[in-house]
Amino acid sequence: MCPNSFTLVGVLLAAAGLGDVVLAECIHGWAIKSQLESNHFVATSLVDAYAKCGHPMNALAFFSGLRDPNVVSWNAMISGLVHNVLFEEAVLAFKRLCCCFGSVPNNAVTMINIAQAYAGCGELEMCKSVHAYAVKMGFDLDVSVTNSILGMYLSFGDIEIGREIFRKIILRNVVTWTMMMGFLLEQAHAGEVINIFVQMRSNGIVPDRIAMVSLVQACALLGDARRGKMVHNQMITRGFSSELPAVNSLITMYSKCKDLSSARVLFDGMRNKSLVSWTAMVSGYIGSGRALEGMHLFGKMRHEDTFVIDSVTLVSLLTGCYETAKFDLCVQLHGYSYKSGLYLYRPVPNTLMAVYGKCGYAILAHKVFDDMISRDVVSWNTLILSYGINGQGEQAVALFNKMEESSEERDSVTYLNTMLACSHSGQVDDGLIIFSRMINEKRVNPCQEHIGCLVDMLARAGRLDEAAEVASLTSNEGANPWKALMGGGHLHSHTELTEVAAEKVLNVDSFDNGHVVLLSNACASAGKYSDAESIRSCYSKQTQKKILGLSSIEVMLSSSR
């Protein structure tokens, strides 16, 4: 019994699904031997299989040899090129298709493919033309085409265009709604995601797993544990709670809502954990200030499973190193990033610089910076801060000036970090110049962090009158300026100023433990022991319980500092 064309088509579909190009080539050989190569169904399946197996040039070579390919074969070729991110080639193939048929084929699949191709090319005007043609031909009533057109517009990242196109869509299915929810999540509009979900349910659309996961992610962004638990209950009711992506999203949600016990219950109850599961739980511990537990859990992962660490896991671990100032582990992870190639993922060297700076090795942070192939504004800001917290203000200012010579645009964080460096190094004049340039040249509106840093810089240098004047002029900027003035007043034994600043802080914000201790010590230094005692007894009951600190001692090589 010999296989016929339908058999070959079925096997080629399997080869495409498996990505097995060797199997596709074997079937191709059998098709030639059986003289079925010219069969339109077999030929189209061969084009599709080669493209889906990651060999678009093989697909194109075979397609070029076809005599009078029909629109289905053309669609398979265009779809294959889009699948392999060859968008410009896909557009050229579409233009050849139009020349062969004399016009744009009245075919929904063609419209879907070309919408994806033009979106990949980033040509908004051509995308509008495709949209207009789809409406003209009546494809706006085909939900598959409208979903493709929506995806085309969403790929440009313009939220206003996305909202407008979504509103104009007549027919929507669950894919339409989940596409919009996913886009809004990318834009961090979590509240709008929840509103879209409510609208979807009011329209009678039954949510699928993707919609529920998007809703969980929205709750995580909002830090809304109450609503997150309600969504969790819905997932259990709908039978999604045991699916791996759903459980991973729930672990992340509970972790971000600081409910680590619920996250751990879900994590421990998983039979088959993925790398995403481990990373979500490790990141949850680290993000909640329990970095050591996160590190121990990572060690357990390495012992139980053989996962290869990816960039997200590596950044989470480096963040843990930052929280605990684990220099030795950071060096090991630095080496692993080179060996695995993850060093090319920009957040990895950026986090490495932050850890080295925190551990006191600004020179190593600069070496990481020099080794980077491409940098962003976060890279510059991190190195400036690394110099600043290590008291190397001159190097921070020099880097700030060097950044001006580069093509990288400074942001508000750049100015804040440079001012912090000047504050810690006593370079008040440089700090004032940078603050002035930020306002006058870059037109950056100072926030309370900038004002607080300016007050702190002046107060540390003993220029208390100027610091008090700045704090008074910017009283609507929150409590940060007055908190900085409290610290400066205590540093220079100016009890009266410290008390005035403390009163201002209380009018705007509440005390934390640090401010209670600072004000109490200021009174004690001035001999006001009864006031000091009453402050501690009064405010200690109102402030939150202080989190116990952690001391870690490591030998630092002086030559590497």
N, C-alpha and C positions, 0 to 999 in steps of 0.2 A: 504494500500500500504506500503510495507516494503522497507527500503533502501537497495541498493545492494552495492557491493564492491566499485564501482565508487563513490557512494554517500559518503561512509565512508572516502575514500581517499580525497575527496574534503573538508570535514569537518576537517579532521586531518591537512590538509595544512593550513586551517584557524586558527586552534588551535596553530600550530607552528608559524604562523605569528603574532598572538596575544600574544604568550607566556603564554597561558592559559593551565596549566597542569591539572586543574580539568576537563576541557572540553575534553582533550586528554584521561584522565582516564575513563570518561563516555563513550566515543566512543570505548575505549578498552573493556569495559564491554559489550557494545552492540555487538562488534565483536565476543566476546566469546559466547554470547547468540545466535547469528545468525550463529555460526560455520564458521565465515569468518576470524578468527584469523590466519589460516594457509595460506590464500591467499597471494601470494608473494607481490602483490601491497599494500594490507592492512598492512601486516607485515612491509614492508619497510617504509611505511608512519608512522606507530607507532614508529619505531626506530627514525625516523627523528623528529617526534613531541616531543617525550620525551627529546631528546637531545636539540632541539631548545628552549624548555621551561626551560632549565637549570637543567634538571635531567638526566645527562649522565649515572648514575649508574642504573637508571630504564631502560634506553635504552639498556644498556649492559646486564642487567639481562634478559630482554625480548629477545634480540638477541641471547643470549647463549642457549635459549630453542628452537630456530628454527631448523628445520630439513633441511639439505642441502640448506643453504642460497645461493642465486645467487650473482653474482658480484655487482648487483645494491644494494642489501641489505648490502653487505660488504662496499660498497662506502658510504652508508648512515651512517653506524656505524663509519667509519673512519672520515667522515666529521663532525659528531656530536661531536666526541672527540676533533677534532681540534677547533670546534666552542666554546668548553668549556675550551680551553687552556690546554688540557690534551695531549700534544704533544708526550710524551714518550709512553703513552698508545696507541695513534694513530699509532705510528711506530710498536709497538708490534702487534696490530691488522692487520697491513699491512703484517707483517711477517707470521702471521697465515694464512692470505689470500693466500700468495704465497705457503705455505705448502699444503693447501687444493687443489689448482689448479695445483700444480706442477711447476709453473713458475709465472712470473709477468704477470698479465692479460694485453692483448693488448687493454687497455681501457683508453680513454682520461681523464675521470673523476677521475679514480684511480691515474693517473699521477698528476693531479691538486691537489688532496688531499694530496698525499705523499710529494709533493714539499712543501706545506704549513707546513706539520708536521715536516719535517727535518729542515726547516727554523726556526721553533719555537724552536727546540732542539739546534740550533746554531752549527750544525755539517756541516761545509763547505765542507769537503771531501765527505760526503754522498750526499750533494746537487749536487756536481759535477758529482757523479755517476748517480743520477737521471737525470741530464741534458744529460749526455752521452747516457743513455738508451733511453731517449725521442727522441734524434736525430737519434739513430740507428733504432727505430721503425717508424720513419717518422712523429713524432708528432711536429717536428719543423715547419711544415706547417699548424698546427692547432693553430690559433691565441689565443684561450683560454688557451692552454697549455703553449705557449710561454710567455703569460702575467703572468701566474702563476710562471714560471721559472724566469722571470725578477724580479717579486716581491720577490721571494726566495733569489736572490742575493742581491737585494737592502736592505733587512732586516739586512744585516751585516754592513751596513753603510759605505762600502768602495766605494768611488766615482769613483776610477779608474776601479774597477771591474764592477760597474754599467754602466759606459760609454762603456766599451768593450762589454758587453753582449748586450746592447741596439744597438750598431753598427752592431752586427752580426745577429740580428733578421731580417728575410726575410720579413715576413708579419706583418704589424702593423696596428692596428685600433686606434680609438680615445682613448681607454683605455690605450693602450701601451704608447702613447704620454703623456697622463695626469699623468700616474704613474711616468714617468721619470721627468716630470715637478715638481710633488709633492716632489720627492726625492731631486731634486736640490734645492728646496725651503728650505727643512729641513737642507741642507748643506750650506744655505745662499749664493748660487751661482745664484743670481737674474738675472744677465746679461745673463747667460747661459739659464735660463728659457725662456727669450724673444727670444733668438736664436732658441731654440727648437720649440717654437710656430711658428716662421717664417718658419722653415723647414716643420712643420706639414701642414701649409697652402699651401706651395709650392708643397706638395705631394697630394694635393686635399682633405685632411681630413677636414671635417666641425667640428669646435670646439663645444663642449657641454658646459653646465654651469660650470662644474668642471674645464675645461681648461681655461675658461674666469676668473673664480675666482682666479685660480693660477696665471694668468697673472696680475691681479689687485694686488695680494699679492707681486709679484715681483716688480711692480712699487712702492709699499709702502716701500719695503726694500731699493730701490734705491733712494727714495724721489723724484721721477720723476713725478711731477704733470701734466706736459704737456702730457706725454705719457699715464698717468693714465686717463686723460680726454678723450683721443682718445679711450681707451679701454671701458670707460663708454659709449661713443656713440655707439660703436659696440654692447655692451650689450643691449642697448635700441633697436637697429635695430633688434637684434636676439630674442628679447622678454624675456630676462633674468632679466631685471632691476627691476622687481617687486618681484622677488623671494627673500625670506628672507636671505639666505646665501650670495647672490650676493650683496644685499644692505648693509649687515653688513661688507662685505669686502671693499666695496666702502667707507663707513664711516671711517673705519680704514685707508684706503689709503689716503683719503683727510686729515685726522687728522695728519698722519705722515708727510705729505707734508706741514703742517702748514696752510692748507686752511680750517680753522674751519667753516667758513661761509657756504661753500659748503657741508661740513659734516653735519652741523646743518639743512640745508634745506632738505637733504635726511632723516635725523632722524625725523624731525617734520612731514614729509610727509608719514611716515610709519603708517599704520592702526594698525597692530598687531606687537608690539615690543617684542622681546625676551630678555632674560637676557644678551645675547651676544650683542644685539643692545645697551642696556643701558651701558654696560661695555665699549664697543668701544667708545661711545661718552664721557663718564666720563674720560676714559684713555686719550682720545684726548685732552681734556681740561687740564688735569694734566700734560701731556707730553709737552704741549705748554706753560707752565709757567702760566696757569690760573687755578691754583688748587682750589681756592675758588669757581669759577663757576662750576668746576667739582663736588665739595662737595654739592653745592646747587642742582645740577642736580640729584645727588644720593638721596638727600632728597625728591625730586619730585618723583623719582622712588618708594621710600618706601611708598609715599602717594598714588600714582596712581595704583601700581601693588603689587602683593603679592609674588614676586619672592624670593626664598631662595638664599642668597648670596653664590657664590661658591668661590673657592680659587683664581681664576683670578681676580674677582671683589674685593676680600678682599685685595690682594696685591696692586691693583690699588689705593684703598682707603688709605692704609697705606703709599703708595708713596705720596699721597696728604698730609697726615699728616706730612710727612718728609719735603715736600716743604714749608709748612706753620707753622711747629713746633707746631702742635696741639696735645699737650700732653694728654688732657682730652679725646679727641676722640680716640686717640691711645689706651688708657687704656680700653675704652669700646670695641673697636674692638679686643683687646687682650682677654678680657673676652669672646667675641663671638666666637673667634677661639677655645677656650677650649670647650665651650658648643656645637659647631657644629662639632668638631673633625677635623677642618681644620688646627689645630696647627701641625698635623702630616705631613702636606705638607710643605716640607723644606723651600721654599721661604717665607712662612708666618713668621716663627720665625726669619729668616734672616733679613726681612724687619722691623720687630718689633725692633730688636736690633739697626738697623740704626736709627729709629725714636727716640728711647730712648736716644741714644748717641747724636743725634742732639739737643734734648731738654735738655741735661745736666744731664741725669740720667744714667751715665755709670754703676752704681751698679745694676740698673734694667736690663740693657742690659746683664750684666754678669749672672743675675738670669735666663733670657731667655736662654742664652747659656748653663747653667748648666742643665736646664730642657729638653733640646733637646735629643731625643732618638738617632738620628743619625745626624752627622754633615758632612759638606763638607768644602772645602777650603774657600768658600765664607763666611761661618759662622765664621771661625777664623779671616779672613781678616776684617769682619765687626766689630767684637768686638775689635780688635786691633785699628782700626780707631776710634771707639767710645771712647776708652781711650785716644787716641792721641789728638782728638779735644777738649777734656776736660782737657788737660794739665796733664794727669796722665801717663807720659812717662815710669815710672818705672814699672807700671802694664802692659803696652803695651809690654815692652821688656821681662818681665817675661812670658807673654802669648806667645810671639814669641819663647822663649826657650822651653816652655812647648809643643808647637806645634811640636818641633823637637823630643820630646819623644813619641809623638803619631804617628800613622801610616799615618797621612795626609801629603802629599807632599806640600811644599811651592811653590808658583808661584811668578812671578815678582811683582804682586800687594801686596803680603804679605810683601816683602822687602820695597816697596814704602810706605805702610801704617806705618810700624814700623819706617822708617826714618822720616816720617812726625811727628810721635809722639815724636821722639827724638828732632826734630827741634823745636816743640812747647814747649818742656820742658827744652830746653837748654842742653840736654844730647849729646853734640857733639861727645865725644869720643865713646860712645856706637853706635851712628849713623855711625861713620866712620868704626867701626869694622864690623857692619852689612853690610855696603856697600862693604867692602873688602871681606867678606865671600860670598856675593852674586856673585861677579865676580870670585873669586879664587876657592871656593868650589863647588858652584852650576852651574858655567859657564853660568850665566844669563847675556845676553848682556844688558847693561843699555840703556834705551831709554831717550828721552829728559826730561821726567817727573822725572826720577831718578836723572839725572844731575841737573835739576832745583832745586830739593829738597835738593841735597847735597850743592849747592851754597847757597840756602836759609838758611840752617842749619849753615853754616860757617858765613854767613853775619849777621844773627841774633845774633850770639855770639860775634860779633865784630872782627872776624878774616877775615877782608876784603881783605887783600893781598892774602890769600889762596883762598878765594872765587873768586877773580878776576883771579887768575891763573887757577883755574878749568874751569871758563867760557871761558878763552882764549884758553885753550887746547881743548875744546869741542865746538868750534864755529860752527861746522857743525851739531850740535844737535838741531838746531832751536833757537827760541827766548826765550824759558823758562829760561835758565840759566841767560841771560842778564836781563830779567824781574825781576828775584829774586835778582840779584845784584843791580838793581835800588832801590828796596824796602829796601835792607840792607844799601845801601849808604845813603838813606834819613833817615832811622832810626837812624843812627849814625852821622847825619849832615855832611856827606862827599859829598858836592855838586859837586865837580869835578868828583868824581867816578860815581855819579848819572847821570851826563851829558854824560860821556863817554858811560855808559851802555845804556842810552837812544838812543844815536846815533847808537849803535850796533843793538838795537831793531828795529829801523827804517830801517836799511839795510836788515834785515831778514823778518820783519813783519810790520804790521801797528799798530799804537797806538789805544787803546780803551780809553774810558772816564777815567778809573781809572789811566792809565799811564799819561794822560794829566794832571790830577789833581796832581798826585804825583810829576811830574817834575816841574810843576808850583809852588807847595808848597816848593820844595827844593830850587828853585831860590829865592822865597820870604824870606825863612828862612836865606838865605845868604845875604839878602839886595838887591838882584837884582830884584827890583819890576817891572822895565820896561820889563825885559826879561820874567818875570812871566806873565805879561799882554799880551805880544806878543805871547807867547806859547799858552795861552788859546784862544786868538782870532784866531790864525792861525789854530790850530788843532781841535778846537771845531766844525768848519765847515766841516771838513773831517771825523770826527768820527760819528758813528750812534747815533741817538737820545737815550739818556739814559732812560731805563725803570724805571718807578717810583717804589720806594721801598714800603714795607709794614711793619708797626710796629705792633707787637702783644705783649701784656704784660700779663703774667700769674703768679700767686703766686706759688712759688716753695717751697715745703716742705724741710727744711734743713736736716731732718732726713733721707730723701730718696735719698739724693744726693750721 
